[in-house]
Amino acid sequence: MEKYSVLMSLYKKEHPEYLQLALDSMINQTIKPDEIVLVEDGPLTTELYTVVEKYKDALHIVVNETNLGLGLALNRGLEACRNELVARMDTDDISKPDRCEKQLKRFAEKPELAIVGAHIDEFVGEPSNIISQRRVPVTSEAIYNYAKKRSAFNHPAVMYRRSAVLAEGGYGDFKRNQDVDLFGRMLFKGYKAENIDEALLWFRSSNELAVRRKSWENTWSYIATIKKFWKMGYSSFGNYVMVAVAQMGMYVMPVGVQNWVYRKVLRK
């Protein structure tokens, strides 16, 4: 099968033990990556540098002297990738062993695809403690319609074509929802995508994640992204209003209620 790169961005607030698990999960894929590009997005902690040093022979390291934020950091890493197919991965999640093999197979079967994602299992503590599953639409048509108002992909579980992402300008300079913006622009331009109807990644859920979701920065960013889609003719005005009302509603909810909505209403 075609060679592929792995793209990860590392920030100083990440946990070294989570980073090690994430790296191991990619190194031990059933079809191993040709390279793992790790962007050090600004100075790291001593503990994180220790983990990076341990894995340095398996990594292609890109160093940002200052923190650029996830989107711009990923753009720098993407430019450094040497393969057309790139698997995104976060530094606190765990890919299932055959994740990349299954995505490579889908690209081989359907070379017209630019993005291949998957469902994710959300866990707390240990991967065996799965609390919910985020399912996404699987067909190209369903993804196109879904992405007008909600994220149609699980960002750390996608594999995409480097040339397609770069052709559309890469990730935008946003603090949140960079992936929603990028993939929406790509879909509107006519790029085809599918999600594999299976959970291929264990996604780490935590109180920190809940706080980030509830932040005004995240709320405003999501609303602004859908507004951008409306202005460019992708989303409808109704989509924009619905998202604005829903996001504001989620923002004013107590964290505990918001978590319940995510797990019981927005998840399987």
C-alpha positions in Angstrom: 0.0 0.0 0.0 1.0 3.7 -0.4 3.4 5.2 2.2 2.0 7.7 4.6 3.1 10.3 7.1 1.7 11.0 10.6 1.2 14.6 11.6 1.1 15.7 15.3 1.5 19.0 17.1 2.8 19.2 20.7 2.1 22.0 23.2 3.7 22.5 26.6 0.5 21.7 28.5 0.3 18.1 27.2 0.9 15.2 29.5 4.1 13.3 28.9 2.5 9.9 29.6 -0.3 10.6 27.1 2.2 11.6 24.5 4.1 8.3 24.9 0.9 6.3 24.5 -0.1 8.3 21.4 3.3 7.8 19.8 3.3 4.1 20.6 -0.1 3.7 19.0 1.2 5.1 15.7 4.6 3.4 15.7 2.8 0.1 16.3 0.3 0.4 13.5 -0.3 -2.8 11.4 1.1 -0.8 8.5 3.8 1.3 9.9 4.1 5.0 8.9 6.9 6.1 6.7 7.5 9.1 9.0 6.0 10.8 12.1 6.2 14.6 11.9 6.0 16.1 15.3 5.7 19.9 15.6 7.0 21.3 18.8 4.7 24.3 19.0 6.8 26.6 21.3 9.0 25.7 24.2 8.0 22.5 26.1 8.4 21.2 29.6 11.4 19.2 30.7 9.2 16.1 31.0 7.9 16.4 27.4 11.4 17.0 26.1 12.4 13.7 27.8 9.7 11.8 26.0 10.6 13.4 22.6 14.3 12.5 23.2 13.3 8.9 23.9 11.5 8.7 20.5 13.7 11.0 18.5 14.9 8.3 16.1 11.3 7.6 15.1 10.4 11.3 14.7 10.8 14.1 12.1 10.8 17.1 14.5 9.7 20.6 13.4 10.4 23.3 16.0 8.4 26.5 16.4 10.4 29.0 18.5 7.1 30.5 19.8 3.6 29.0 20.1 1.7 29.5 16.9 -1.5 27.6 17.8 -2.7 24.3 16.4 -3.7 25.4 12.9 -0.5 27.2 12.0 1.6 24.6 13.7 -0.1 21.8 11.6 0.5 23.9 8.4 4.2 23.9 9.2 4.2 20.2 9.8 2.2 19.5 6.7 4.8 21.3 4.6 7.4 19.1 6.1 5.6 15.8 5.3 7.1 13.9 2.4 4.1 11.7 1.6 0.8 12.5 -0.1 -1.3 10.7 2.5 -1.1 12.2 5.9 -2.7 10.7 9.1 -3.6 13.3 11.7 -3.1 12.4 15.3 -3.4 14.2 18.6 -0.8 13.8 21.4 -3.3 12.7 24.0 -5.4 10.1 22.1 -4.7 6.5 21.1 -5.1 5.1 17.6 -6.4 1.5 17.3 -3.7 -0.8 15.8 -5.3 -1.2 12.3 -6.6 2.4 12.0 -4.2 3.4 9.2 -4.3 0.1 7.4 -8.1 0.5 7.0 -7.8 4.1 5.9 -5.1 3.3 3.4 -7.3 0.5 2.0 -10.2 3.0 1.5 -7.9 5.4 -0.4 -6.7 2.5 -2.6 -10.2 1.5 -3.4 -11.4 5.1 -4.0 -8.5 7.3 -5.2 -11.0 10.1 -5.8 -11.3 10.7 -2.0 -9.4 13.6 -0.4 -10.4 12.8 3.3 -11.1 9.5 5.0 -12.2 9.6 8.7 -13.8 7.4 11.2 -15.9 7.2 14.4 -14.1 7.5 17.7 -14.6 5.9 21.1 -14.5 8.4 23.9 -12.9 7.2 27.2 -12.0 8.4 30.7 -8.9 7.2 32.4 -8.2 3.9 30.5 -9.3 3.0 26.9 -11.3 0.2 28.3 -13.6 2.7 30.1 -15.5 3.9 27.0 -18.3 6.4 28.0 -19.6 7.3 24.5 -18.9 7.1 20.8 -18.9 10.0 18.4 -20.4 8.8 15.2 -20.2 10.8 12.0 -21.9 10.5 8.6 -20.1 7.9 6.3 -21.1 8.7 2.7 -19.8 11.7 0.7 -23.3 13.2 0.2 -24.2 12.8 3.9 -20.9 14.4 5.0 -21.4 17.3 2.6 -24.8 18.1 4.1 -23.9 17.5 7.7 -20.8 19.7 7.6 -23.0 22.7 6.9 -23.8 22.9 10.5 -21.7 20.4 12.5 -18.3 18.9 12.4 -18.5 15.9 10.0 -15.2 14.5 11.0 -13.3 13.5 14.1 -10.1 15.5 13.5 -7.6 13.3 15.2 -8.9 10.2 13.3 -8.7 11.6 9.7 -6.3 10.8 7.0 -6.1 13.2 4.0 -4.3 14.1 0.9 -1.6 16.6 1.5 -1.9 18.2 -1.9 -5.6 18.8 -1.5 -5.2 20.5 2.0 -2.3 22.7 0.7 -4.3 23.6 -2.4 -7.0 25.1 -0.2 -4.6 27.1 1.9 -4.3 24.6 4.8 -5.6 25.4 8.3 -6.8 28.9 9.1 -5.3 31.0 11.9 -8.0 30.2 14.5 -7.7 29.2 18.1 -10.5 26.7 17.8 -12.4 24.7 15.1 -9.6 25.0 12.6 -10.6 21.6 11.2 -14.3 22.5 10.8 -13.2 25.5 8.7 -10.7 23.6 6.6 -12.9 20.6 5.8 -15.9 22.8 5.1 -14.0 24.8 2.6 -12.7 21.6 1.0 -16.1 20.0 0.7 -17.6 23.2 -0.7 -14.9 23.2 -3.4 -15.9 19.7 -4.4 -13.4 17.4 -2.7 -14.9 14.0 -1.8 -14.7 12.4 1.6 -15.9 9.4 3.5 -15.9 8.1 7.1 -15.2 4.5 7.8 -18.2 3.1 9.7 -16.1 2.0 12.6 -14.4 3.6 15.6 -10.7 3.6 14.8 -9.4 5.8 17.7 -9.7 6.1 21.4 -10.4 9.7 22.2 -9.5 11.0 25.7 -12.3 12.8 27.5 -11.6 14.8 30.6 -12.7 17.8 32.7 -10.1 19.9 30.7 -12.0 19.1 27.5 -15.3 20.1 29.1 -13.9 23.4 30.1 -12.5 24.1 26.6 -15.9 23.2 25.0 -17.6 25.6 27.3 -15.3 28.5 26.7 -16.5 31.7 25.0 -13.6 31.4 22.6 -14.8 28.0 21.4 -18.5 29.1 21.2 -17.7 32.3 19.2 -15.3 30.4 16.9 -17.9 27.8 16.0 -20.6 30.4 15.3 -18.1 32.5 13.3 -17.1 29.4 11.2 -20.7 28.6 10.2 -21.3 32.3 9.5 -18.4 32.1 7.1 -19.9 29.1 5.4 -23.2 31.0 5.0 -21.4 34.0 3.6 -19.6 31.9 1.0 -22.8 30.1 0.0 -22.2 26.7 1.6 -24.5 26.8 4.8 -27.9 28.4 4.7 -29.0 31.3 6.9 -31.2 28.8 8.8 -28.1 26.6 9.5 -26.3 29.7 10.8 -29.1 30.7 13.1 -29.6 27.2 14.4 -25.9 26.8 15.2 -25.8 30.2 16.9 -28.8 29.4 19.1 -27.5 25.9 19.9 -24.0 27.1 20.7 -25.2 29.9 22.9 -27.5 27.5 24.7 -24.6 25.1 25.3 -22.4 28.0 26.6 -24.8 29.1 29.3 -25.4 25.5 30.5 -23.5 24.3 33.6 -20.6 22.1 32.7 -22.3 19.0 34.2 -25.5 19.6 32.1 -23.4 20.2 29.0 -21.5 16.9 29.5 -24.8 15.1 29.9 -26.0 16.6 26.6 -22.8 15.6 24.8 -23.0 12.0 26.1 -26.7 11.3 26.0 -27.9 13.5 23.1 -25.0 14.2 20.8 -23.2 10.8 21.2 -24.2 7.2 20.9 
